[in-house]
Amino acid sequence: MIFHSLVGSTTPPSSIFNMISGSLLQGKRFSECKFSFVPWDGNRVAHELAQYARNLLESSSWIEENPCIIEQLVSQDVLFLSSSQ
């Protein structure tokens, strides 16, 4: 739904309308901006962060420290990328 809203193939529901509008507005600040769909297994960090956020009972922000799961996944991505080069 988010991807389709960003590329204009569907109207976003009111629950995410402001987020989509803001993203599109920020995208116009670049000389080129392209949105593409990446399946969850192609971006585990984003997927796991979304799953983590779903379970939060209130808003949360991280100033200096990140959730452990995110640090672990980023480390795995770095190791994977460095071994594939």
N, C-alpha and C positions, 0 to 999 in steps of 0.2 A: 504494500500500500504506500509506504513512504517513497520508494523508488519511483513508482508510477506517478505519484503526486509531483515529485521533483522534475520528471521529464515531461509532465503535462498531459499524460494519457488518462488521468483521472483527477477529479476534484477531491482535495483532501478533506477528511471529516473535520468537524469543528475542534475536536480534541487535539489535533496536530496542525491546524491551519496556521497558527502563528509561527510555529517552528519551520514549516515549509516556506512560508512567506519570507521569514528572516533569512533562511538559507539561500533562497533564490535572490534576494536582495544583495546579500554578501557576495554571491557568485558573480554578480554584475560588476563588481569592483575589479575583477581580473580580466585580462585581455582574452582569456579563454577559460571556460569552466565546463567540465564534462562530468556527468553523473553516470556511474556504472554499477550494476548489481554484482555483488560478490557473495557467493553462498557462505553460510556460517562457517563451514569447515575451511574456507579460504581465508578467513579472518577470525581466528579463534579469540584473539584479544577482545575485539569488539563484541563478539557473541557472549563471551564469559562476563564482560562488564555489564552487558544488558541483562543477563540472567541475575547477576549480583544485585543490580539496581532494582529489579522486580521484587526482591525480597526485603528491601529497605522499608521501614515503617515511616521514616521522615526524610527530608532532604539531607543530603550529605555532600561535603566537599573535602578535597584533599589538597592541603597547601604544600606540605613538605614530604609527606609519606603517602604511598599508594597502597591499595589493597594487595596483600601478599600474592593472591592468585594472579593479579595483573603483572606483577614483577616477574613471577615465574614464567608466565606465558611469553612475555617479551624476551626473557633470557633464552627460552627455547627457540623462538623465532630467530634471534641473533645467531645462535649456534647452528640452526638449520641453514640459514642463509650463508654463513661463513663456510660451512662444509660443502655447499653446493657450488661454490665458485672455483 
